[in-house]
């Protein structure tokens, strides 16, 4: 399902209005470095070897040795090789969300952000009772985000906070690849880079300030890409999502 969704999404981006499309990068490749001394690295390589054939049906993928990696991406250090995906994309998510919201409204979707008091399944429609009004609809979609746990308390879900940072990179640093492994680093169309991500589950302490956050993020991707330690910090933000424990995978 994920591979089909990826292919669908890459085609969908091409339908964006020109002003929005210009803010998206789709000519990227994605590198997933691995270190065979640690379990996640061995697991990544094993997963690739088991899935290579089906992956190639949707997106070109190959394993790069350390020597090959130095030719393709000499800025990556401290790994035993990498898996290279031939296609990847970065999008300005706020702008894309605004665009999608407007398209939904134009299609007749009623979007409400107030608290739901009651949902009733009537013979020919749903009735949604909100503060001060009731809505009748053939279909209802709940976009609850991390509050999904409140609706399905018996599912093995955990609420996980994550921080991202927007940074600059040296002007000569190549914008051909995004990197995912021990965090991620990806270029944006405006010239900045996104650096991420942290994982803080319910009771885990979160960074107290930008200095602490920077230390956490650079301890991850900074092990692969040394140039991140020279970056200028432009800003950061925090999000929360519901994930399936213990793998921290999102639930769609």
Buried (B, 14 or more C-beta within 10 A) or exposed (E): EEEEEBBEEBEEBEEBEEEBBEBBBBEBBBBBBBBEEEEEBBEBBEEBEEEEEEBEEBBEBBBBEEEBBEEBBEBBBEBBBBBBBEBBBBBBEEBBEEBEEEEEEEEEEEEEEEEBEEEEEEEEBBBBEBEEEEBEEEEBEEEEEBEBBEEEEEEEBBBBBBBBBBBBBEEEBEBEBBBBBBBBBBBBBEEBBBBBBBBBEEEEEEBEEEEEBBEBBBEBBBBBBEBBEEBEBEEBEEEEBBBEEEEEEEEE
